[in-house]
Amino acid sequence: MLSYRHGYHAGGFADLLKHAVLSLIIEYLKRKPAPIRYIDTHAGGGLYDIGGEMAAKTGEFAKGVGSLAFDDFPAQLQVYGSLIESYLSQERYPGSPLIAADLLRPQDELKLFELHTTEVPRLEALFAKDRRVRVSPTNGFQGLAPLLPVQHARAFVLIDPPYELRAEYTDAVACLKAAYLRMNNGVFALWYPIIDGAPHLPMLNSIKAFVDSKLWHFELAVKDESIRGKMSSTGVLVINPPWTLATDLNEAFKAITQQLPFDSVKFSAECVLD
Ligand SMILES: C[S@@+](CC[C@H](N)C(=O)[O-])C[C@H]1O[C@@H](n2cnc3c(N)ncnc32)[C@H](O)[C@@H]1O
């Protein structure tokens, strides 16, 4: 039985980093006409109510995307900013599959995995009329590798587990390794939390051991009384990032770190393998 519900966290600072990375990668891949296969191993419900009880309970949206000034948004993230703004005006925040679907083109396709029995029907309803999208109510860790390699297309994979169980750290490594060995020129993004005990570090080290192409870590750390005892840092590992990604994120987060209402906010971009 899964208990994690992304509605409590939608539009928080972790989503901001992850969805900034997601939208920049898609915009870059779209520079070429060849189709893109986007795979989201942990899709969530796709669209979240930011005026409802879940968002109010954690306050994460209010201190994340909800605190940003869209009239003064960094140019590098203009596409993400405009997209988000259009949903915020309806008191909604889009999840990764909806951001991807909105940014991708008719020739692209989306494969979405989700296991939660409440989120699956929401996801299916959201994309019922979108012929590019296939929703699988199955385990994304296991479903990813068989979808690769992609012939005559590029692949972009987002792996975004909730890390409710310690086993998910090793599952993420195994899943990413199996996928990378089948298509080592795909773009892979893995989201991770940075929490006490740093369980993400052995995971990142295990991934570094099998990757032999470009590998970057992008991290956002926040500090303040309101997040005492909660996750205060987050990261996204990217294999084969577009060459503009690190520069764009560095520039964009110079402005965004000024806007987020925490006592301290730090963005870092580390090239692990070049
Ligand atoms: C962090 S949320 C996803 C958020 C989404 N990617 C976004 O950025 O909007 C993780 C989701 O993974 C789902 N989940 C957990 N284990 C899974 C698995 N093994 N396969 C597919 N989905 C899973 C959970 O139900 C939850 O909705």
The ligand as a Gaussian input file, in Angstrom:
#p B3LYP/6-31G(d) Opt

LIG

0 1
 C        7.343000      12.080000      -6.226000
 S        5.849000      11.464000      -6.857000
 C        5.914000      11.815000      -8.563000
 C        5.809000      13.260000      -8.903000
 C        5.864000      13.562000     -10.370000
 N        6.971000      12.891000     -11.039000
 C        5.996000      15.054000     -10.599000
 O        7.122000      15.571000     -10.665000
 O        4.976000      15.723000     -10.732000
 C        6.137000       9.735000      -6.866000
 C        4.968000       8.901000      -7.387000
 O        5.437000       7.588000      -7.633000
 C        4.402000       6.663000      -7.347000
 N        5.074000       5.363000      -7.174000
 C        5.680000       4.867000      -6.077000
 N        6.327000       3.719000      -6.369000
 C        6.134000       3.498000      -7.694000
 C        6.598000       2.510000      -8.611000
 N        7.400000       1.510000      -8.196000
 N        6.229000       2.605000      -9.906000
 C        5.426000       3.616000     -10.332000
 N        4.974000       4.603000      -9.522000
 C        5.327000       4.542000      -8.213000
 C        3.728000       7.250000      -6.136000
 O        2.393000       6.785000      -6.028000
 C        3.799000       8.753000      -6.429000
 O        2.618000       9.196000      -7.065000

